């Protein structure tokens, strides 16, 4: 049984599960057994090696709060850590362990907040999606659950996501959207040959560099409220050629766009195609749209969180949309207001990932205050 008054103990327990994507290592089993004892209904949607759960207290309605969370974490090499990354240690007022920041602290805080309210005979009207496929491809995680619970999710107006959003101190950042992410694998074909005979070769490296320079010289879209400017990044260039005196047959580049709602992915593709074909017609492309941008209405939930933070810390949170993708993109077509709020994100995915103990306790209190607005 979980001691719902001790989020620190719960976080240490959750860290002990080696839930590296997509293997959940029974982390969700531990969570759902305890929520079931509180009267929650549990549905399992596990598939393709991914563990997912849909958890509800009562029928979903506009008075239900949806909480999205992921139990999976990125890998951790024990040789790089001063301790076993899956055996949490408390040091200098921090809990250190893989997933402490992203996002098992938020899960611990929310589970304890739910448990406390249930023990006080004021159970919250909350639905939860748990997945072990957020840090990976995310094909069979939240996206999979949403497809099967679309009707129930569509009745919900507000969702909270426990991603680590704060930057310098607890409460300084709340997120209401995320940029889109578009990936391109570009392969330009040429003719290999001896570098001493340039008239006999067609070097694809020269052409791919021209393409990339042209793409980087462009401004992608316009300014958009609360969003960073769209930008392009080249992640990799290679040709497979390790010699000095021969040019390759092909050159490959991996490119990523992080873009705000002022530009659509189709426009990015069209512009890119025109630039490539101005330089060469002998090429192939493979596009992967990993996330569309979304921007949430700032409504009642945002106001509630802002008010709670102002009362607790005396500061007004900044509204942002920066950072990587989140599972909010999968519910954005159905849920009007999506807000992300969690602990300081500075150590996310890093060696010696950690969360400040006081921040974890504060987060539990903040989540509990939010849930008081969504009682059964």
C-alpha positions as a Python dict, from the first residue, in 0.01 Angstrom:
ca = {
    (1, 'X'): (0, 0, 0),
    (2, 'X'): (113, 353, -80),
    (3, 'X'): (152, 604, 200),
    (4, 'X'): (-24, 891, 25),
    (5, 'X'): (120, 1141, 270),
    (6, 'X'): (474, 1056, 164),
    (7, 'X'): (544, 1148, -202),
    (8, 'X'): (918, 1113, -140),
    (9, 'X'): (882, 746, -46),
    (10, 'X'): (654, 687, -344),
    (11, 'X'): (897, 851, -586),
    (12, 'X'): (1180, 632, -460),
    (13, 'X'): (961, 328, -518),
    (14, 'X'): (872, 434, -873),
    (15, 'X'): (1237, 498, -957),
    (16, 'X'): (1317, 140, -852),
    (17, 'X'): (1123, 10, -1153),
    (18, 'X'): (1362, -6, -1450),
    (19, 'X'): (1098, 121, -1688),
    (20, 'X'): (1318, 209, -1987),
    (21, 'X'): (1103, 259, -2299),
    (22, 'X'): (897, 57, -2375),
    (23, 'X'): (950, -193, -2090),
    (24, 'X'): (738, -88, -1792),
    (25, 'X'): (892, -335, -1545),
    (26, 'X'): (556, -355, -1357),
    (27, 'X'): (566, 12, -1261),
    (28, 'X'): (210, 70, -1382),
    (29, 'X'): (95, -254, -1218),
    (30, 'X'): (201, -109, -883),
    (31, 'X'): (19, 219, -955),
    (32, 'X'): (-307, 74, -1085),
    (33, 'X'): (-337, -176, -800),
    (34, 'X'): (-326, 111, -552),
    (35, 'X'): (-571, 325, -753),
    (36, 'X'): (-805, 28, -785),
    (37, 'X'): (-811, 4, -405),
    (38, 'X'): (-932, 366, -403),
    (39, 'X'): (-1231, 282, -622),
    (40, 'X'): (-1092, 363, -966),
    (41, 'X'): (-1187, 160, -1274),
    (42, 'X'): (-890, 29, -1472),
    (43, 'X'): (-866, -59, -1842),
    (44, 'X'): (-548, -207, -1986),
    (45, 'X'): (-454, -117, -2341),
    (46, 'X'): (-116, -284, -2365),
    (47, 'X'): (8, -364, -2715),
    (48, 'X'): (330, -413, -2912),
    (49, 'X'): (533, -441, -2592),
    (50, 'X'): (394, -110, -2460),
    (51, 'X'): (205, -90, -2131),
    (52, 'X'): (-92, 150, -2124),
    (53, 'X'): (-378, 210, -1882),
    (54, 'X'): (-697, 417, -1894),
    (55, 'X'): (-812, 497, -1540),
    (56, 'X'): (-1137, 666, -1437),
    (57, 'X'): (-1332, 737, -1120),
    (58, 'X'): (-1670, 792, -1287),
    (59, 'X'): (-1812, 862, -1632),
    (60, 'X'): (-1620, 1135, -1812),
    (61, 'X'): (-1781, 1477, -1845),
    (62, 'X'): (-1688, 1845, -1873),
    (63, 'X'): (-1622, 1829, -1495),
    (64, 'X'): (-1352, 1562, -1538),
    (65, 'X'): (-983, 1649, -1533),
    (66, 'X'): (-763, 1434, -1757),
    (67, 'X'): (-406, 1369, -1638),
    (68, 'X'): (-149, 1242, -1888),
    (69, 'X'): (169, 1078, -1762),
    (70, 'X'): (437, 836, -1874),
    (71, 'X'): (619, 581, -1663),
    (72, 'X'): (894, 518, -1918),
    (73, 'X'): (1236, 675, -1883),
    (74, 'X'): (1543, 709, -2103),
    (75, 'X'): (1834, 466, -2056),
    (76, 'X'): (2094, 519, -1784),
    (77, 'X'): (2447, 377, -1784),
    (78, 'X'): (2535, 273, -1429),
    (79, 'X'): (2905, 328, -1509),
    (80, 'X'): (2838, 700, -1554),
    (81, 'X'): (2647, 746, -1229),
    (82, 'X'): (2779, 768, -873),
    (83, 'X'): (2498, 535, -770),
    (84, 'X'): (2263, 283, -926),
    (85, 'X'): (2031, 511, -1129),
    (86, 'X'): (1737, 286, -1039),
    (87, 'X'): (1808, 292, -667),
    (88, 'X'): (1709, 643, -562),
    (89, 'X'): (1923, 822, -311),
    (90, 'X'): (1848, 1138, -114),
    (91, 'X'): (2132, 1387, -98),
    (92, 'X'): (2153, 1763, -32),
    (93, 'X'): (1776, 1799, -35),
    (94, 'X'): (1735, 1619, -367),
    (95, 'X'): (1615, 1277, -481),
    (96, 'X'): (1854, 1142, -742),
    (97, 'X'): (1760, 865, -984),
    (98, 'X'): (1655, 802, -1343),
    (99, 'X'): (1307, 944, -1399),
    (100, 'X'): (1312, 1159, -1084),
    (101, 'X'): (1253, 1469, -1295),
    (102, 'X'): (1092, 1326, -1609),
    (103, 'X'): (836, 1236, -1500),
    (104, 'X'): (802, 1013, -1196),
    (105, 'X'): (802, 1310, -958),
    (106, 'X'): (481, 1437, -1117),
    (107, 'X'): (327, 1089, -1105),
    (108, 'X'): (415, 1057, -736),
    (109, 'X'): (272, 1401, -660),
    (110, 'X'): (-53, 1331, -844),
    (111, 'X'): (-104, 983, -697),
    (112, 'X'): (-47, 1120, -347),
    (113, 'X'): (-282, 1412, -410),
    (114, 'X'): (-551, 1172, -534),
    (115, 'X'): (-497, 937, -240),
    (116, 'X'): (-515, 1215, 18),
    (117, 'X'): (-844, 1344, -123),
    (118, 'X'): (-991, 994, -134),
    (119, 'X'): (-890, 935, 229),
    (120, 'X'): (-1058, 1265, 315),
    (121, 'X'): (-1378, 1132, 154),
    (122, 'X'): (-1360, 1393, -125),
    (123, 'X'): (-1250, 1183, -425),
    (124, 'X'): (-1153, 1377, -737),
    (125, 'X'): (-1324, 1337, -1072),
    (126, 'X'): (-1008, 1256, -1263),
    (127, 'X'): (-918, 1031, -1555),
    (128, 'X'): (-561, 920, -1616),
    (129, 'X'): (-367, 786, -1912),
    (130, 'X'): (-51, 597, -1821),
    (131, 'X'): (189, 488, -2093),
    (132, 'X'): (537, 336, -2124),
    (133, 'X'): (588, 476, -2475),
    (134, 'X'): (642, 852, -2450),
    (135, 'X'): (1020, 871, -2469),
    (136, 'X'): (1027, 645, -2775),
    (137, 'X'): (833, 644, -3102),
    (138, 'X'): (503, 699, -2916),
    (139, 'X'): (315, 498, -3178),
    (140, 'X'): (150, 262, -2931),
    (141, 'X'): (128, 477, -2618),
    (142, 'X'): (-110, 765, -2549),
    (143, 'X'): (-197, 778, -2919),
    (144, 'X'): (-320, 418, -2901),
    (145, 'X'): (-530, 481, -2589),
    (146, 'X'): (-685, 797, -2733),
    (147, 'X'): (-805, 608, -3041),
    (148, 'X'): (-993, 365, -2816),
    (149, 'X'): (-1126, 616, -2564),
    (150, 'X'): (-1194, 901, -2806),
    (151, 'X'): (-1562, 920, -2716),
    (152, 'X'): (-1490, 959, -2343),
    (153, 'X'): (-1198, 1196, -2395),
    (154, 'X'): (-1411, 1419, -2618),
    (155, 'X'): (-1639, 1489, -2319),
    (156, 'X'): (-1348, 1632, -2120),
    (157, 'X'): (-1266, 2003, -2142),
    (158, 'X'): (-940, 2026, -1944),
    (159, 'X'): (-623, 1816, -1932),
    (160, 'X'): (-310, 1842, -1719),
    (161, 'X'): (24, 1692, -1822),
    (162, 'X'): (296, 1640, -1562),
    (163, 'X'): (597, 1709, -1785),
    (164, 'X'): (875, 1906, -1610),
    (165, 'X'): (805, 2264, -1721),
    (166, 'X'): (970, 2489, -1463),
    (167, 'X'): (1309, 2641, -1541),
    (168, 'X'): (1466, 2831, -1251),
    (169, 'X'): (1220, 2772, -967),
    (170, 'X'): (890, 2598, -903),
    (171, 'X'): (600, 2780, -1060),
    (172, 'X'): (790, 2997, -1306),
    (173, 'X'): (663, 2829, -1627),
    (174, 'X'): (334, 2680, -1742),
    (175, 'X'): (306, 2541, -2094),
    (176, 'X'): (-4, 2558, -2313),
    (177, 'X'): (119, 2408, -2638),
    (178, 'X'): (416, 2267, -2826),
    (179, 'X'): (582, 2319, -3160),
    (180, 'X'): (549, 2072, -3445),
    (181, 'X'): (835, 1840, -3532),
    (182, 'X'): (904, 1739, -3892),
    (183, 'X'): (1188, 1508, -3998),
    (184, 'X'): (1345, 1469, -4340),
    (185, 'X'): (1583, 1203, -4464),
    (186, 'X'): (1734, 1343, -4784),
    (187, 'X'): (1948, 1130, -5012),
    (188, 'X'): (2118, 1288, -5312),
    (189, 'X'): (2258, 1058, -5576),
    (190, 'X'): (2575, 1125, -5775),
    (191, 'X'): (2853, 945, -5953),
    (192, 'X'): (3153, 821, -5760),
    (193, 'X'): (3504, 840, -5894),
    (194, 'X'): (3863, 944, -5841),
    (195, 'X'): (3899, 1295, -5692),
    (196, 'X'): (4185, 1365, -5935),
    (197, 'X'): (3940, 1360, -6228),
    (198, 'X'): (3659, 1603, -6137),
    (199, 'X'): (3516, 1598, -6490),
    (200, 'X'): (3440, 1228, -6450),
    (201, 'X'): (3247, 1252, -6121),
    (202, 'X'): (2930, 1402, -5982),
    (203, 'X'): (2988, 1464, -5612),
    (204, 'X'): (2660, 1438, -5412),
    (205, 'X'): (2825, 1593, -5106),
    (206, 'X'): (2868, 1927, -5285),
    (207, 'X'): (2500, 1925, -5378),
    (208, 'X'): (2366, 1822, -5039),
    (209, 'X'): (2570, 2098, -4872),
    (210, 'X'): (2421, 2354, -5113),
    (211, 'X'): (2072, 2231, -5027),
    (212, 'X'): (2134, 2248, -4654),
    (213, 'X'): (2286, 2595, -4674),
    (214, 'X'): (1988, 2718, -4874),
    (215, 'X'): (1743, 2569, -4625),
    (216, 'X'): (1928, 2725, -4332),
    (217, 'X'): (1925, 3068, -4497),
    (218, 'X'): (1544, 3077, -4497),
    (219, 'X'): (1307, 3211, -4232),
    (220, 'X'): (1044, 2947, -4165),
    (221, 'X'): (706, 3102, -4094),
    (222, 'X'): (640, 3408, -3880),
    (223, 'X'): (622, 3504, -3516),
    (224, 'X'): (336, 3341, -3325),
    (225, 'X'): (209, 3431, -2974),
    (226, 'X'): (378, 3234, -2692),
    (227, 'X'): (582, 3029, -2942),
    (228, 'X'): (954, 3039, -3022),
    (229, 'X'): (1043, 3111, -3382),
    (230, 'X'): (1044, 2811, -3615),
    (231, 'X'): (1388, 2675, -3698),
    (232, 'X'): (1570, 2402, -3888),
    (233, 'X'): (1853, 2181, -3762),
    (234, 'X'): (2074, 1935, -3949),
    (235, 'X'): (2124, 1632, -3728),
    (236, 'X'): (2348, 1418, -3948),
    (237, 'X'): (2536, 1409, -4281),
    (238, 'X'): (2710, 1101, -4414),
    (239, 'X'): (2810, 928, -4733),
    (240, 'X'): (2954, 600, -4610),
    (241, 'X'): (3285, 689, -4776),
    (242, 'X'): (3598, 673, -4560),
    (243, 'X'): (3860, 726, -4829),
    (244, 'X'): (4043, 1047, -4924),
    (245, 'X'): (4072, 997, -5298),
    (246, 'X'): (3724, 886, -5398),
    (247, 'X'): (3392, 1066, -5403),
    (248, 'X'): (3079, 878, -5288),
    (249, 'X'): (2786, 758, -5493),
    (250, 'X'): (2529, 901, -5248),
    (251, 'X'): (2510, 1154, -4965),
    (252, 'X'): (2248, 1147, -4691),
    (253, 'X'): (2132, 1414, -4447),
    (254, 'X'): (1886, 1402, -4158),
    (255, 'X'): (1707, 1731, -4100),
    (256, 'X'): (1452, 1842, -3839),
    (257, 'X'): (1217, 2139, -3827),
    (258, 'X'): (1063, 2264, -3502),
    (259, 'X'): (786, 2489, -3622),
    (260, 'X'): (510, 2703, -3476),
    (261, 'X'): (150, 2726, -3605),
    (262, 'X'): (235, 3012, -3846),
    (263, 'X'): (353, 2756, -4102),
    (264, 'X'): (215, 2416, -4202),
    (265, 'X'): (425, 2107, -4262),
    (266, 'X'): (296, 2089, -4622),
    (267, 'X'): (442, 2435, -4685),
    (268, 'X'): (778, 2326, -4542),
    (269, 'X'): (778, 2023, -4771),
    (270, 'X'): (687, 2229, -5077),
    (271, 'X'): (958, 2490, -5016),
    (272, 'X'): (1216, 2220, -4952),
    (273, 'X'): (1123, 2032, -5269),
    (274, 'X'): (1168, 2347, -5478),
    (275, 'X'): (1511, 2416, -5327),
    (276, 'X'): (1632, 2061, -5383),
    (277, 'X'): (1513, 2054, -5743),
    (278, 'X'): (1685, 2384, -5813),
    (279, 'X'): (2011, 2202, -5737),
    (280, 'X'): (1946, 1842, -5849),
    (281, 'X'): (1671, 1618, -5976),
    (282, 'X'): (1848, 1298, -5876),
    (283, 'X'): (1735, 1256, -5517),
    (284, 'X'): (1497, 1073, -5283),
    (285, 'X'): (1323, 1201, -4971),
    (286, 'X'): (1154, 1037, -4674),
    (287, 'X'): (940, 1255, -4447),
    (288, 'X'): (830, 1171, -4092),
    (289, 'X'): (582, 1399, -3916),
    (290, 'X'): (648, 1319, -3551),
    (291, 'X'): (424, 1596, -3415),
    (292, 'X'): (190, 1866, -3533),
    (293, 'X'): (195, 2193, -3337),
    (294, 'X'): (-85, 2261, -3092),
    (295, 'X'): (-184, 2568, -2897),
    (296, 'X'): (-436, 2539, -2615),
    (297, 'X'): (-707, 2778, -2509),
    (298, 'X'): (-609, 2941, -2181),
    (299, 'X'): (-922, 2878, -1978),
    (300, 'X'): (-1034, 2777, -1631),
    (301, 'X'): (-754, 2528, -1561),
    (302, 'X'): (-483, 2775, -1661),
    (303, 'X'): (-643, 3037, -1437),
    (304, 'X'): (-662, 2791, -1148),
    (305, 'X'): (-296, 2695, -1178),
    (306, 'X'): (-184, 3056, -1212),
    (307, 'X'): (-384, 3154, -903),
    (308, 'X'): (-248, 2865, -696),
    (309, 'X'): (111, 2947, -795),
    (310, 'X'): (67, 3319, -727),
    (311, 'X'): (-74, 3246, -381),
    (312, 'X'): (202, 2997, -302),
    (313, 'X'): (510, 3167, -446),
    (314, 'X'): (404, 3525, -512),
    (315, 'X'): (490, 3505, -880),
    (316, 'X'): (300, 3491, -1207),
    (317, 'X'): (405, 3197, -1428),
    (318, 'X'): (535, 3261, -1778),
    (319, 'X'): (323, 3102, -2049),
    (320, 'X'): (544, 2906, -2290),
    (321, 'X'): (539, 2638, -2559),
    (322, 'X'): (910, 2560, -2588),
    (323, 'X'): (1082, 2226, -2542),
    (324, 'X'): (1036, 1897, -2720),
    (325, 'X'): (714, 1726, -2816),
    (326, 'X'): (462, 1601, -2561),
    (327, 'X'): (169, 1361, -2563),
    (328, 'X'): (-60, 1662, -2553),
    (329, 'X'): (-55, 1651, -2933),
    (330, 'X'): (-261, 1332, -2928),
    (331, 'X'): (-548, 1479, -2726),
    (332, 'X'): (-544, 1831, -2874),
    (333, 'X'): (-814, 1751, -3135),
    (334, 'X'): (-1052, 1648, -2856),
    (335, 'X'): (-968, 1847, -2540),
    (336, 'X'): (-1014, 2225, -2545),
    (337, 'X'): (-764, 2320, -2274),
    (338, 'X'): (-431, 2142, -2225),
    (339, 'X'): (-188, 2264, -1961),
    (340, 'X'): (154, 2124, -1874),
    (341, 'X'): (296, 2181, -1529),
    (342, 'X'): (564, 1992, -1341),
    (343, 'X'): (898, 2032, -1162),
    (344, 'X'): (1219, 2204, -1274),
    (345, 'X'): (1342, 2043, -1596),
    (346, 'X'): (1715, 2123, -1573),
    (347, 'X'): (1830, 1765, -1505),
    (348, 'X'): (1585, 1580, -1733),
    (349, 'X'): (1755, 1288, -1914),
    (350, 'X'): (2091, 1380, -1760),
    (351, 'X'): (2335, 1180, -1551),
    (352, 'X'): (2230, 1218, -1185),
    (353, 'X'): (1879, 1329, -1283),
    (354, 'X'): (1708, 1467, -975),
    (355, 'X'): (1423, 1660, -820),
    (356, 'X'): (1430, 1889, -516),
    (357, 'X'): (1246, 1731, -222),
    (358, 'X'): (1069, 2056, -131),
    (359, 'X'): (955, 2097, -491),
    (360, 'X'): (806, 1746, -488),
    (361, 'X'): (614, 1823, -170),
    (362, 'X'): (500, 2157, -313),
    (363, 'X'): (393, 1990, -638),
    (364, 'X'): (178, 1745, -442),
    (365, 'X'): (9, 2037, -267),
    (366, 'X'): (-43, 2221, -596),
    (367, 'X'): (-194, 1915, -766),
    (368, 'X'): (-419, 1860, -466),
    (369, 'X'): (-536, 2222, -483),
    (370, 'X'): (-612, 2177, -854),
    (371, 'X'): (-807, 1856, -791),
    (372, 'X'): (-1028, 2030, -533),
    (373, 'X'): (-1190, 2199, -832),
    (374, 'X'): (-1276, 1860, -983),
    (375, 'X'): (-1444, 1663, -707),
    (376, 'X'): (-1689, 1378, -768),
}
